[in-house]
Amino acid sequence: MKRTLAILLTLTMLTVTACGGGSSSPAETTAAAGAESAKTQSAEAENAETQSAEAENAETKANETENAETAAAQSITYPVTVTDQIGREVTIEKEPETLVSGYYISTSLLIALGLKDRLTGIETKAGSRNIYHLSAPEIIGLPSVGTAKEFDLEGCAALEPDLIVLPAKLKDVIPSLEELGLTVIAVNPEDKALLEEAVTLLGTATNTMDRAASLLAFHDEQLEPLTAALSGTDQPTVCLTGNSSFLSVAGPAMYQNSLIEQAAGVNAASDITEDYWADISYEQLLAWNPDYIILAADAEYSVDSVLQDENLRGCKAVDNGNVYQFPNAIEAWDSPVPSSILGSMWLASVLHGDTYPEDNWKQAAADYYETFYSFTPDLDNLYTDAE
């Protein structure tokens, strides 16, 4: 009987529904409301998706506009006036097609900016620079314009370059070059800020600001994770020694000091007041008693000669075997070259190997030289001479 009533009730509901008459049951109302709600939600989702796509398109267009504006801003219009690193305002009438560099740091920077084909003269001893052999061997045979001590004024003038780049130490020869109608800018990349300024200066002067911006970005991209990785680590004392002797050290005013600090070290020679390499005694080195002694890349002495020096017995760095040399097979990362952030990264792997493994700087070095110098470095052979 119950089943019969249920069947009759069901048939009645179907009939009413088919005829479209009468009021809906609670179940039907709920089902209908659910369907309508689902339909509304679907429409809202579709609208949200459309809005998201529109927002994405707007963002893409904004980025494209920003990139176009950045590219336009980085494209130099000549004549352009720059202030060089000895404070001179220099007007460059047209984009330089021929360049002379009297300084290895500016030569290396010009190569990194993609300008090796514009070089017509470079500094003396170019053949001793491994980075030239690796990235631009064709420039090694270019005419030499001398050194900071013996600059070849006549030889430089004879090349008639559109732009001459000299170190600040050669500022006294600039008036003579200008009297001959030549355009000269001076660079002085003796600390981190000045190096970055030199990159921007040469990028502006040669219309290569896009490349200059990439160089500066590389430095920042490496420094941020380096700093984060070393945060909170102990900071050992480091004595960074010069080319001619380990009793010649870099004080806080030198570029090398920033390399030590970025590697989470403390410069043992922090009380030195000289702004160049300072000569010290054995007694002074022993009094500092550094945790590490780090030799310059171009040191004329060896790690073994320091470790075996009887006068250094009792020095922690020597007693613990913590004497190392900056790599020199590619270029001197302990000098203010564009790649010097790699020097801090290498040094961090020496001072904090457990926290900062060498694979970090090796990957960065490979990326850097492949991007800016167009060669793949041999990072398993870091020294030109066996120690």
VEXDREN-2710 file (C-alpha; in Angstrom, 1 decimal):
% VEXDREN-2710
k/r/px/py/pz
1/MET/0.0/0.0/0.0
2/LYS/2.8/2.4/1.0
3/ARG/4.7/1.6/-2.2
4/THR/1.4/2.2/-4.3
5/LEU/0.9/5.6/-2.6
6/ALA/4.5/6.5/-3.3
7/ILE/4.2/5.5/-7.0
8/LEU/0.9/7.5/-7.3
9/LEU/2.6/10.5/-5.6
10/THR/5.5/10.3/-7.9
11/LEU/3.3/10.1/-11.0
12/THR/1.3/13.1/-9.8
13/MET/4.5/15.2/-9.3
14/LEU/5.7/14.3/-12.7
15/THR/2.4/15.2/-14.3
16/VAL/2.3/18.5/-12.5
17/THR/5.9/19.3/-13.5
18/ALA/5.2/18.3/-17.2
19/CYS/2.2/20.5/-17.3
20/GLY/4.0/23.4/-15.7
21/GLY/1.3/24.0/-13.3
22/GLY/1.0/24.1/-9.6
23/SER/3.7/25.0/-7.0
24/SER/7.1/23.2/-6.8
25/SER/7.9/20.9/-4.0
26/PRO/10.7/21.8/-1.5
27/ALA/13.0/19.4/-3.2
28/GLU/12.4/20.9/-6.6
29/THR/12.8/24.4/-5.3
30/THR/16.1/23.5/-3.7
31/ALA/17.3/21.8/-6.8
32/ALA/16.3/24.7/-9.0
33/ALA/18.0/27.2/-6.6
34/GLY/21.1/25.1/-6.7
35/ALA/21.2/25.0/-10.4
36/GLU/20.7/28.7/-10.6
37/SER/23.4/29.3/-8.1
38/ALA/25.8/27.1/-10.0
39/LYS/25.0/28.9/-13.1
40/THR/25.7/32.2/-11.4
41/GLN/28.9/31.0/-9.9
42/SER/30.0/29.7/-13.3
43/ALA/29.3/33.1/-14.8
44/GLU/31.1/34.9/-12.0
45/ALA/34.1/32.5/-12.5
46/GLU/34.1/33.2/-16.2
47/ASN/34.0/37.0/-15.5
48/ALA/36.8/36.6/-13.0
49/GLU/38.8/34.7/-15.5
50/THR/38.2/37.3/-18.2
51/GLN/39.2/40.1/-15.8
52/SER/42.3/38.1/-14.9
53/ALA/43.2/37.7/-18.5
54/GLU/42.6/41.4/-19.1
55/ALA/44.7/42.3/-16.1
56/GLU/47.5/40.0/-17.4
57/ASN/47.3/41.6/-20.8
58/ALA/47.4/45.1/-19.2
59/GLU/50.4/44.1/-17.2
60/THR/52.1/42.7/-20.3
61/LYS/51.5/45.9/-22.2
62/ALA/52.7/47.9/-19.2
63/ASN/55.9/45.8/-19.1
64/GLU/56.4/46.2/-22.8
65/THR/55.9/50.0/-22.5
66/GLU/58.4/50.1/-19.5
67/ASN/60.9/48.0/-21.4
68/ALA/60.6/50.3/-24.5
69/GLU/60.9/53.4/-22.3
70/THR/64.0/51.8/-20.6
71/ALA/65.6/51.0/-23.9
72/ALA/64.9/54.5/-25.1
73/ALA/66.3/55.9/-21.9
74/GLN/69.4/53.8/-22.3
75/SER/70.0/54.8/-25.9
76/ILE/72.4/57.8/-25.8
77/THR/71.8/60.9/-28.0
78/TYR/74.9/62.7/-29.0
79/PRO/76.4/65.1/-28.3
80/VAL/76.4/63.9/-24.7
81/THR/78.2/65.5/-21.7
82/VAL/79.5/63.3/-18.9
83/THR/81.4/64.1/-15.7
84/ASP/84.5/61.8/-15.5
85/GLN/86.0/60.5/-12.3
86/ILE/88.3/63.4/-11.7
87/GLY/85.4/65.9/-11.9
88/ARG/85.8/67.1/-15.5
89/GLU/82.8/67.8/-17.7
90/VAL/83.5/66.2/-21.1
91/THR/81.4/66.5/-24.2
92/ILE/81.4/63.6/-26.6
93/GLU/80.2/64.9/-30.0
94/LYS/79.4/61.5/-31.6
95/GLU/79.3/57.9/-30.7
96/PRO/82.9/56.8/-30.5
97/GLU/83.9/54.3/-33.2
98/THR/87.6/54.1/-32.2
99/LEU/88.8/53.8/-28.7
100/VAL/92.1/53.9/-26.8
101/SER/92.5/52.6/-23.3
102/GLY/95.5/53.3/-21.2
103/TYR/94.5/51.2/-18.2
104/TYR/93.9/47.5/-17.9
105/ILE/90.7/47.9/-15.8
106/SER/89.1/50.2/-18.4
107/THR/90.3/47.8/-21.2
108/SER/88.7/44.9/-19.4
109/LEU/85.5/46.9/-18.9
110/LEU/85.4/48.0/-22.6
111/ILE/85.6/44.3/-23.6
112/ALA/82.8/43.5/-21.2
113/LEU/80.7/46.2/-22.8
114/GLY/81.2/44.5/-26.2
115/LEU/83.6/47.1/-27.6
116/LYS/86.8/45.1/-28.3
117/ASP/86.4/45.7/-32.0
118/ARG/86.5/49.4/-31.5
119/LEU/89.8/49.4/-29.6
120/THR/92.8/50.8/-31.6
121/GLY/95.3/51.1/-28.8
122/ILE/95.8/49.8/-25.3
123/GLU/98.1/49.8/-22.3
124/THR/101.6/48.2/-22.2
125/LYS/101.9/44.6/-21.0
126/ALA/98.6/43.6/-22.5
127/GLY/100.2/40.3/-23.3
128/SER/100.4/39.5/-19.6
129/ARG/96.6/39.8/-19.1
130/ASN/95.1/36.3/-19.3
131/ILE/91.6/37.8/-19.7
132/TYR/92.7/39.3/-23.1
133/HIS/94.1/36.0/-24.3
134/LEU/90.8/34.3/-23.4
135/SER/88.3/36.8/-24.6
136/ALA/90.0/39.2/-27.1
137/PRO/93.4/37.8/-28.3
138/GLU/93.2/40.2/-31.3
139/ILE/93.8/43.3/-29.2
140/ILE/97.1/42.0/-27.7
141/GLY/99.0/43.2/-30.8
142/LEU/97.4/46.6/-30.9
143/PRO/99.7/49.7/-30.5
144/SER/100.7/50.4/-26.9
145/VAL/100.2/53.8/-25.4
146/GLY/102.5/53.1/-22.4
147/THR/101.8/53.0/-18.7
148/ALA/100.8/55.3/-15.9
149/LYS/104.5/56.0/-15.3
150/GLU/105.6/56.2/-18.9
151/PHE/102.7/57.3/-21.1
152/ASP/103.3/57.6/-24.8
153/LEU/101.6/60.9/-25.6
154/GLU/102.7/61.1/-29.2
155/GLY/101.9/57.4/-29.9
156/CYS/98.4/57.8/-28.5
157/ALA/97.7/61.0/-30.5
158/ALA/98.9/59.4/-33.7
159/LEU/96.1/56.8/-33.4
160/GLU/93.5/59.7/-33.6
161/PRO/90.9/57.9/-31.6
162/ASP/87.4/59.2/-31.1
163/LEU/87.7/58.6/-27.3
164/ILE/90.6/58.0/-25.0
165/VAL/90.1/56.4/-21.5
166/LEU/92.9/57.0/-19.0
167/PRO/93.4/56.3/-15.3
168/ALA/93.1/59.2/-12.9
169/LYS/96.9/58.9/-12.4
170/LEU/97.4/60.2/-15.9
171/LYS/95.4/63.4/-15.4
172/ASP/98.5/65.5/-16.1
173/VAL/98.7/64.4/-19.8
174/ILE/95.0/65.2/-20.5
175/PRO/95.5/68.9/-21.3
176/SER/98.1/68.0/-23.9
177/LEU/95.8/65.5/-25.6
178/GLU/92.9/68.0/-25.5
179/GLU/95.1/70.6/-27.2
180/LEU/95.4/68.2/-30.1
181/GLY/91.6/68.1/-30.3
182/LEU/91.3/64.6/-28.7
183/THR/88.5/63.7/-26.3
184/VAL/89.6/62.1/-23.0
185/ILE/87.8/60.8/-20.0
186/ALA/89.5/59.7/-16.7
187/VAL/88.4/56.7/-14.6
188/ASN/89.3/56.0/-11.0
189/PRO/87.5/52.8/-9.9
190/GLU/89.2/52.5/-6.5
191/ASP/86.2/51.4/-4.4
192/LYS/82.9/49.6/-5.0
193/ALA/80.9/52.8/-5.6
194/LEU/83.6/54.3/-7.9
195/LEU/83.7/51.0/-9.9
196/GLU/80.0/51.1/-10.5
197/GLU/80.3/54.8/-11.4
198/ALA/83.0/53.9/-14.0
199/VAL/80.7/51.3/-15.5
200/THR/77.9/53.8/-16.0
201/LEU/80.4/56.5/-17.2
202/LEU/81.8/54.3/-20.0
203/GLY/78.4/52.9/-20.8
204/THR/77.1/56.4/-21.3
205/ALA/80.2/57.6/-23.2
206/THR/80.0/54.6/-25.7
207/ASN/76.2/54.2/-26.0
208/THR/76.3/50.8/-24.3
209/MET/74.1/51.5/-21.2
210/ASP/72.1/48.3/-21.8
211/ARG/75.2/46.2/-21.4
212/ALA/76.5/48.4/-18.5
213/ALA/73.2/47.9/-16.7
214/SER/73.5/44.1/-17.1
215/LEU/77.0/44.2/-15.6
216/LEU/75.8/46.1/-12.6
217/ALA/72.8/43.8/-12.3
218/PHE/75.0/40.8/-12.3
219/HIS/76.9/42.2/-9.3
220/ASP/73.7/42.8/-7.3
221/GLU/72.2/39.5/-8.3
222/GLN/75.3/37.7/-6.8
223/LEU/75.8/39.9/-3.8
224/GLU/72.3/39.5/-2.3
225/PRO/72.4/35.7/-1.9
226/LEU/76.0/35.9/-0.8
227/THR/75.1/38.3/2.0
228/ALA/72.1/36.2/2.9
229/ALA/74.1/32.9/3.0
230/LEU/76.8/34.5/5.3
231/SER/74.4/36.3/7.6
232/GLY/75.1/35.4/11.2
233/THR/78.4/33.6/10.5
234/ASP/81.6/34.2/12.5
235/GLN/83.8/36.8/10.8
236/PRO/87.5/35.7/10.8
237/THR/90.3/38.3/10.5
238/VAL/91.9/38.4/7.1
239/CYS/95.2/40.0/6.0
240/LEU/95.2/40.6/2.2
241/THR/98.8/41.0/1.0
242/GLY/100.2/42.7/-2.1
243/ASN/102.0/41.7/-5.3
244/SER/105.5/42.4/-4.3
245/SER/105.6/41.1/-0.6
246/PHE/103.3/39.6/2.0
247/LEU/104.5/42.5/4.2
248/SER/102.6/44.9/2.0
249/VAL/98.9/44.9/2.9
250/ALA/95.6/46.5/1.9
251/GLY/94.0/48.8/4.4
252/PRO/90.4/49.9/4.8
253/ALA/90.6/52.7/2.2
254/MET/91.4/50.2/-0.6
255/TYR/89.0/48.4/-2.9
256/GLN/90.2/45.1/-1.5
257/ASN/88.7/45.9/1.8
258/SER/85.2/45.7/0.3
259/LEU/86.0/42.2/-1.0
260/ILE/86.9/41.0/2.5
261/GLU/83.8/42.6/4.0
262/GLN/81.5/41.1/1.4
263/ALA/83.0/37.7/2.2
264/ALA/82.0/38.1/5.9
265/GLY/85.6/38.7/7.0
266/VAL/87.3/41.5/9.0
267/ASN/90.3/43.3/7.6
268/ALA/93.2/42.7/10.0
269/ALA/94.8/45.9/8.7
270/SER/91.8/48.0/9.6
271/ASP/93.9/50.5/11.4
272/ILE/96.0/51.3/8.4
273/THR/95.5/54.9/7.2
274/GLU/97.3/54.8/3.8
275/ASP/95.0/54.7/0.8
276/TYR/97.5/52.4/-1.1
277/TRP/99.4/49.3/-0.2
278/ALA/101.1/49.8/3.2
279/ASP/104.4/48.3/4.2
280/ILE/104.4/46.6/7.6
281/SER/106.9/44.6/9.7
282/TYR/106.9/41.0/10.9
283/GLU/106.1/42.3/14.3
284/GLN/103.0/44.1/13.1
285/LEU/101.7/41.0/11.2
286/LEU/102.2/38.8/14.3
287/ALA/100.5/41.4/16.5
288/TRP/97.5/41.3/14.2
289/ASN/97.7/37.5/14.3
290/PRO/95.1/37.1/11.5
291/ASP/93.0/33.9/11.0
292/TYR/93.8/34.0/7.3
293/ILE/96.5/35.4/5.0
294/ILE/95.3/35.9/1.4
295/LEU/97.9/36.6/-1.3
296/ALA/97.1/38.9/-4.2
297/ALA/96.4/37.1/-7.5
298/ASP/99.5/38.5/-9.1
299/ALA/101.8/37.9/-6.1
300/GLU/105.5/37.4/-7.0
301/TYR/105.9/35.0/-4.1
302/SER/104.1/31.8/-3.2
303/VAL/101.8/30.4/-0.6
304/ASP/104.6/27.9/0.4
305/SER/107.0/30.7/0.9
306/VAL/104.7/32.3/3.5
307/LEU/103.9/28.9/5.2
308/GLN/107.6/28.1/5.5
309/ASP/108.8/31.5/6.8
310/GLU/110.2/30.9/10.2
311/ASN/109.5/34.5/11.2
312/LEU/105.8/33.8/11.1
313/ARG/105.8/30.9/13.6
314/GLY/103.0/31.6/16.1
315/CYS/100.8/33.4/13.5
316/LYS/97.4/31.6/13.5
317/ALA/97.0/31.7/9.7
318/VAL/100.4/30.1/9.2
319/ASP/100.1/27.6/12.0
320/ASN/96.7/26.4/10.8
321/GLY/97.6/26.3/7.1
322/ASN/95.1/29.1/6.3
323/VAL/97.2/30.8/3.6
324/TYR/95.7/31.1/0.2
325/GLN/96.1/33.0/-3.1
326/PHE/93.4/34.7/-5.2
327/PRO/93.0/32.8/-8.5
328/ASN/95.0/34.3/-11.3
329/ALA/94.4/32.1/-14.4
330/ILE/91.5/34.2/-15.7
331/GLU/92.0/37.7/-14.2
332/ALA/92.8/39.3/-10.8
333/TRP/89.5/39.2/-8.9
334/ASP/91.2/41.1/-6.1
335/SER/91.4/44.3/-8.2
336/PRO/88.5/46.6/-9.1
337/VAL/87.6/44.8/-12.4
338/PRO/84.0/44.4/-13.4
339/SER/84.1/40.7/-12.2
340/SER/85.4/41.4/-8.8
341/ILE/82.3/40.2/-7.0
342/LEU/83.6/36.8/-8.0
343/GLY/86.6/37.5/-5.8
344/SER/84.3/38.0/-2.8
345/MET/82.5/34.8/-3.6
346/TRP/85.7/32.8/-4.0
347/LEU/87.0/34.3/-0.7
348/ALA/83.7/33.4/1.0
349/SER/84.1/29.8/0.0
350/VAL/87.6/29.8/1.6
351/LEU/86.5/31.5/4.9
352/HIS/83.1/29.8/5.2
353/GLY/83.3/26.6/3.1
354/ASP/80.7/24.8/5.2
355/THR/78.2/27.6/4.6
356/TYR/79.2/28.8/1.2
357/PRO/80.5/26.0/-1.1
358/GLU/82.7/26.7/-4.1
359/ASP/80.0/25.5/-6.5
360/ASN/78.2/28.8/-5.9
361/TRP/81.0/31.0/-7.3
362/LYS/81.9/28.5/-10.0
363/GLN/78.5/28.6/-11.5
364/ALA/78.4/32.4/-11.3
365/ALA/81.8/32.6/-12.9
366/ALA/80.8/30.4/-15.8
367/ASP/77.7/32.5/-16.4
368/TYR/79.6/35.7/-16.2
369/TYR/82.4/34.9/-18.6
370/GLU/80.1/33.2/-21.1
371/THR/77.7/36.2/-21.0
372/PHE/80.1/39.2/-21.1
373/TYR/83.4/37.7/-22.5
374/SER/82.1/35.0/-24.8
375/PHE/84.3/32.1/-23.5
376/THR/83.8/29.2/-21.0
377/PRO/86.4/29.5/-18.2
378/ASP/88.4/26.5/-17.0
379/LEU/87.4/26.6/-13.3
380/ASP/89.3/23.5/-12.3
381/ASN/92.7/25.2/-13.1
382/LEU/92.7/28.5/-11.3
383/TYR/96.4/29.3/-11.2
384/THR/98.8/29.9/-14.1
385/ASP/101.8/28.7/-12.1
386/ALA/101.9/25.7/-9.8
387/GLU/102.5/26.6/-6.2
END
